[in-house]
Amino acid sequence: MSTRLRFAMVGAGWWAHAAHLPALAAHPQIEFVAVCDPDAARADAAAREFGAPAAFTDVAEMLAAVDIDCAVVATPHTTHRPVVEALLRAGVDVLVEKPMTTTAEDAWALVQLARDLNRILSVGLTYQYAATASQVREVVAGEIGELVCVNAEFSSETEGLFSTVDPLSAQLDDASKPHGTTYSNPLLSGGGQGQTQLTHLLGSLLWNTGKQAEEVFAYMHNRGLTVDVVNALTFRLDGGTIGTATSTGTTPEGSPVRHRIRYHGTRAVLEHDLLKAEAWLFEAGGGIRHIENASELPAYARSAPVPAFVRLVRGEATNPAPADVAAASVSLIEAAYTSAAEHRPVEVRRGEIETS
């Protein structure tokens, strides 16, 4: 395939500016044709800055006016389904930001729609684009033996972002900075730490294990805010594997954060440091193997999803963050919210995983 792919950007806020718009403008195999954002001034400004010839405030209007092959969606979490659905029905392949959606119903509906229409749907779970991610997945599948337990931790400094009084929430005219209201308003975000941070952790965990969750019990704490800031989950995966996941947005500024998953097998233990894109295999008998980050890209390469999606659409690579596995993580997170609210174990909705 030699023709450049015609891309649109839907959503022109902070994350689009930080990750996707520069990647779209710079890629030699992309013709960047349009920006769409409900804020007309923001759409126009992004189109001018990154070289797109057209700006729109409505997805349907954009689809009627411009021929588009692919689109990147980075709108508030709860708006993803209608936007992605409209694009898929128009014959557009879609890269949607995480969380894919905030409900299992929406996530699995998009998976099925993409399958029915033979369209590509991928998710911006950035850690899965790291060079070591595929190696970790292969080791978990083939070298550690039976997976009996998995422990995951994700700590960060997001509490300020979730606060409605944070200064970030007042910077509504500056698309280069995150807006606190986008994350602190559950009608837009669907939740706090669970939707914004656990989605990274559980997306990687389910992708690497090839499993879905069956049941979860969760505790969550809002610390006086409108969304959750601290999460603790215990869950059961396919085949009886037991897991735990903890996440907090309360890490003090300057203190080290951890994004790690530890896979306990009957033959070996694998510890994956997502922040460093490195892993260590601890083998029976005391052997240790270090899986290094062989890429020139940083471990959290925010610009990586766009070029990876181009390779995927052109048939040159597999999908590093497939929608069906992302939907399984949405199912687990939604069930965790229900568990925390109702103080009981909750069965996790499951779907068909076609990705091998």
C-alpha positions in Angstrom: 0.0 0.0 0.0 1.6 3.3 -1.1 -1.3 5.7 -0.8 -1.3 7.9 2.2 -4.1 7.2 4.7 -6.6 10.0 5.3 -6.8 10.6 9.0 -9.1 12.8 11.2 -8.7 13.7 14.8 -11.8 13.7 16.9 -11.3 15.6 20.2 -8.7 18.5 20.3 -8.1 18.7 24.0 -5.0 18.2 26.1 -4.3 14.5 25.3 -4.8 15.0 21.6 -2.2 17.8 21.8 0.2 15.9 24.0 0.1 12.6 22.0 -1.9 12.3 18.8 -1.9 15.6 16.9 1.9 15.9 16.6 2.1 12.2 15.5 -0.6 12.7 12.9 1.1 15.8 11.5 4.5 14.2 11.3 3.8 10.8 9.8 4.8 10.5 6.2 2.1 7.9 5.4 -0.7 10.1 6.8 -2.7 12.8 5.0 -4.1 14.7 8.0 -7.5 16.0 6.7 -9.7 17.2 9.5 -10.0 18.0 13.2 -13.4 17.7 15.0 -14.2 19.2 18.4 -17.4 20.6 19.8 -15.5 23.8 20.7 -15.1 25.5 17.3 -12.2 27.8 18.3 -10.3 24.8 19.7 -11.0 22.8 16.5 -9.9 25.6 14.3 -6.7 26.3 16.3 -5.7 22.6 16.3 -6.3 22.4 12.5 -4.2 25.4 11.9 -1.4 24.4 14.2 -1.0 20.8 12.9 -1.8 21.4 9.2 -5.3 19.9 8.8 -7.3 21.8 6.1 -10.7 21.4 7.7 -12.2 21.8 11.2 -15.6 20.7 12.4 -17.7 20.8 15.5 -19.8 17.7 14.6 -18.8 14.2 13.6 -21.7 13.7 11.3 -20.9 17.0 9.5 -17.3 16.0 9.2 -18.2 12.6 7.7 -20.5 14.2 5.2 -17.9 16.7 4.0 -14.6 14.8 4.0 -13.4 11.4 2.8 -11.7 9.7 5.8 -10.0 6.3 6.1 -9.0 6.4 9.8 -9.8 8.5 12.9 -8.2 8.9 16.3 -10.8 9.6 19.1 -9.7 11.4 22.2 -13.0 12.8 23.7 -14.2 12.5 27.3 -14.6 8.9 28.3 -18.3 8.7 28.4 -18.7 10.0 24.9 -16.7 7.3 23.2 -19.4 4.9 22.1 -21.5 7.3 19.9 -18.5 8.8 18.3 -16.8 5.5 17.5 -20.0 4.0 16.4 -20.6 6.8 13.9 -17.1 6.5 12.5 -17.3 2.7 12.2 -20.7 2.9 10.4 -19.1 5.4 7.9 -16.4 2.8 7.0 -13.7 4.4 9.1 -11.0 2.4 11.0 -10.7 3.8 14.6 -8.0 4.2 17.2 -9.9 5.2 20.4 -8.3 6.4 23.6 -8.5 4.5 26.8 -10.7 3.7 28.6 -12.4 2.3 25.5 -15.7 3.0 27.1 -17.0 3.2 30.7 -19.5 0.3 30.5 -19.2 -3.3 29.4 -22.4 -2.9 27.3 -20.9 -0.1 25.2 -17.5 -1.8 24.9 -18.8 -5.1 23.7 -21.3 -3.4 21.4 -18.4 -1.6 19.6 -16.4 -4.8 19.4 -19.3 -6.6 17.7 -20.0 -3.6 15.4 -16.4 -3.5 14.2 -16.5 -7.2 13.5 -19.8 -7.0 11.7 -18.5 -4.1 9.5 -15.0 -5.6 9.1 -13.4 -2.5 10.5 -10.3 -2.1 12.6 -10.8 -0.9 16.2 -7.8 -0.4 18.4 -7.3 1.3 21.8 -4.7 3.7 23.1 -3.4 1.6 26.0 0.0 3.1 25.7 2.0 0.6 27.7 1.0 -2.2 25.3 2.9 -0.4 22.5 6.2 -0.7 24.3 8.8 -3.0 22.7 8.9 -5.3 25.7 5.1 -5.8 25.9 5.0 -8.5 23.3 8.0 -10.3 25.0 6.3 -10.2 28.3 3.2 -11.7 26.8 5.2 -14.6 25.2 7.0 -15.3 28.5 3.8 -15.4 30.5 2.2 -17.8 27.9 5.2 -20.1 27.5 7.8 -20.0 30.3 6.3 -19.5 33.7 4.1 -22.6 33.8 0.6 -22.5 35.1 -0.3 -19.0 36.2 -1.6 -19.2 39.7 -1.6 -15.6 40.9 -1.0 -12.1 39.6 -0.4 -8.9 41.7 -0.6 -5.5 40.1 0.1 -2.0 41.4 -0.3 1.5 39.9 0.5 4.6 41.9 0.4 8.1 40.6 -0.1 11.8 41.4 -3.6 12.2 40.0 -5.5 13.4 43.1 -5.1 17.0 42.0 -6.4 16.2 38.6 -9.6 14.7 40.1 -10.2 17.7 42.3 -12.8 20.3 41.1 -10.9 23.0 42.9 -7.6 22.2 41.2 -6.3 25.2 39.1 -6.2 22.8 36.1 -10.0 22.9 35.9 -9.9 26.6 35.2 -7.6 26.4 32.2 -10.5 25.7 29.8 -9.1 27.9 27.1 -5.7 26.2 27.0 -5.9 22.9 25.1 -2.3 22.1 25.9 -3.1 21.5 29.6 -5.4 18.9 31.2 -8.7 20.2 32.4 -9.7 19.0 35.9 -13.4 19.1 35.1 -12.9 16.5 32.4 -11.7 14.1 35.0 -13.5 15.2 38.2 -17.0 15.2 36.6 -18.2 11.5 36.6 -20.7 12.4 33.9 -17.7 13.0 31.6 -15.1 10.6 33.1 -17.2 7.7 34.4 -15.0 7.7 37.5 -11.5 8.6 38.7 -8.5 6.4 39.3 -10.3 3.3 38.1 -11.1 4.8 34.6 -7.9 6.8 34.2 -5.2 4.6 35.7 -6.5 1.1 36.5 -7.5 0.8 32.8 -3.7 0.8 31.9 -2.9 -1.8 34.5 -5.8 -4.2 33.9 -5.6 -3.8 30.1 -2.0 -5.0 30.2 -2.7 -7.7 32.7 -5.5 -9.2 30.7 -3.6 -8.9 27.4 -0.5 -10.6 28.8 -2.4 -13.4 30.4 -4.9 -14.1 27.6 -7.6 -14.4 30.3 -10.8 -12.7 31.2 -12.0 -12.0 34.7 -14.9 -14.0 36.2 -15.6 -12.2 39.5 -14.3 -9.2 41.5 -14.6 -7.7 44.9 -13.4 -4.1 45.3 -13.0 -1.3 47.8 -12.7 2.3 46.5 -12.3 5.7 48.3 -13.0 9.2 47.0 -11.2 11.0 49.7 -13.9 13.7 49.7 -13.8 14.2 45.9 -16.5 13.4 43.3 -14.6 10.4 41.9 -12.5 7.6 43.2 -8.9 8.2 44.1 -7.9 4.9 45.8 -8.8 1.4 44.5 -8.2 -2.2 45.8 -9.4 -5.2 43.8 -9.3 -8.9 44.3 -10.5 -11.0 41.3 -10.6 -14.4 39.8 -9.5 -15.1 36.2 -10.2 -17.9 33.8 -8.9 -21.2 35.1 -8.9 -20.2 38.7 -6.0 -17.7 38.7 -6.4 -15.3 41.6 -5.3 -11.7 41.3 -5.1 -8.4 43.1 -4.7 -4.9 41.8 -4.2 -1.7 43.8 -4.1 1.9 42.5 -3.8 5.2 44.2 -3.6 8.8 42.9 -2.2 10.1 46.2 1.5 9.7 45.7 3.2 12.9 47.0 5.0 15.0 44.3 8.5 13.9 44.0 7.9 10.5 45.5 8.5 7.4 43.3 5.5 5.9 41.6 5.2 2.2 40.6 3.4 0.6 37.7 4.2 -3.1 38.1 2.6 -6.5 37.5 4.0 -9.7 39.0 3.0 -13.0 37.4 3.4 -16.0 39.7 3.7 -19.3 37.7 4.5 -22.9 38.8 7.9 -22.8 37.0 8.9 -19.1 37.3 7.8 -15.6 38.4 7.8 -12.7 36.0 7.9 -9.1 37.2 7.0 -6.4 34.6 7.9 -2.8 35.3 5.7 -0.9 32.9 7.3 2.5 33.8 10.7 1.2 32.7 9.5 -1.2 29.9 11.6 -3.9 31.5 10.9 -7.3 33.1 12.7 -9.8 35.2 12.1 -13.6 34.9 12.9 -15.4 38.2 13.4 -19.1 37.4 13.3 -22.2 39.5 16.8 -22.8 40.8 17.7 -19.2 41.1 18.3 -18.1 37.5 17.3 -14.5 36.6 16.8 -13.2 33.1 16.5 -9.5 32.4 14.2 -8.4 29.5 15.5 -4.9 28.6 13.8 -2.1 26.7 15.4 -2.5 23.3 13.5 0.4 21.8 14.7 4.0 21.3 11.3 5.1 22.4 10.5 5.9 26.1 8.6 3.2 28.1 5.5 5.4 28.0 5.7 6.5 24.4 2.5 8.7 24.1 3.2 9.1 20.4 3.4 5.4 19.7 -0.2 4.5 19.1 -0.6 6.5 15.8 2.3 4.9 13.9 1.4 1.5 15.2 -2.1 2.0 14.0 -0.9 3.0 10.6 1.1 -0.2 10.4 -1.9 -2.2 11.5 -4.2 -0.6 8.9 -1.6 -1.2 6.2 -1.4 -4.9 7.1 2.2 -4.6 8.3 1.7 -5.5 12.0 -0.7 -7.0 14.5 -2.9 -5.1 16.9 -1.0 -4.3 20.1 -4.2 -3.1 21.9 -7.2 -5.0 20.4 -10.7 -3.8 21.2 -11.9 -7.2 22.5 -9.3 -7.4 25.2 -9.8 -3.8 26.1 -13.5 -4.5 26.4 -12.7 -7.3 28.9 -10.8 -4.8 31.0 -13.8 -2.4 30.8 -16.0 -5.3 32.0 -13.7 -5.8 35.0 -13.5 -2.1 35.9 -17.3 -1.6 35.7 -17.8 -4.7 37.9 -15.3 -3.3 40.4 -17.2 0.0 40.6 -20.4 -2.0 41.2 -18.7 -4.1 43.9 -17.4 -1.1 45.7 -20.8 0.6 45.7 -22.7 -2.5 46.8 -20.1 -4.1 49.1 -20.3 -7.5 47.5 -18.5 -9.8 45.0 -19.7 -9.1 41.4 -19.7 -11.4 38.4 -17.8 -9.8 35.5 -19.5 -9.7 32.1 -17.5 -11.7 29.5 -17.4 -11.6 25.7 -15.8 -13.4 22.9 -12.1 -12.8 22.5 -10.9 -13.4 18.9 -7.5 -11.9 19.3 -4.8 -14.5 19.7 
